[in-house]
Amino acid sequence: MWFESLWSKTFIGLFLGFFLSMSLFMNIGFIVPLAKDVFLFIAVIGGFTVWSALISWFYCVQSIKRPALICLASFLVTALINAWFYIQEGV
């Protein structure tokens, strides 16, 4: 059931937000040719910002069904793009 307590919002927001922000910044790392130290700095700052925004979004809504589905679909898209980059790069 999608009737939410704060614990369900916390766990879903933490894990789904973390995986989505990591996958998104991995895509950015593949696309933008930056030095590794510059990219890591941007990824840490940007990833934490995206992650905290997603957690806040989960807390602000009445039902977490819609944001969870949007985040899950976004994560699947970014994960497929990551897989495509890995295949193209030959890692």
Residue pairs with C-beta under 8 A, 6 or more apart in sequence:
2 63
2 64
2 65
3 63
4 63
4 64
6 59
8 64
9 58
9 59
9 64
10 55
12 58
12 64
12 68
13 54
13 55
13 57
13 58
13 59
13 64
14 55
16 54
16 68
16 71
16 72
16 75
17 50
17 51
17 54
17 55
17 58
17 71
18 51
19 75
20 50
20 54
20 71
20 74
20 75
20 78
21 46
21 47
21 48
21 50
21 51
21 54
22 47
23 75
23 78
23 79
23 82
24 47
24 50
24 74
24 78
25 42
25 43
25 46
25 47
25 50
26 78
26 82
27 78
27 81
27 82
27 85
28 39
28 42
28 43
28 46
29 39
29 43
30 82
30 85
30 89
32 39
34 42
54 67
54 71
57 67
58 64
58 67
58 68
61 67
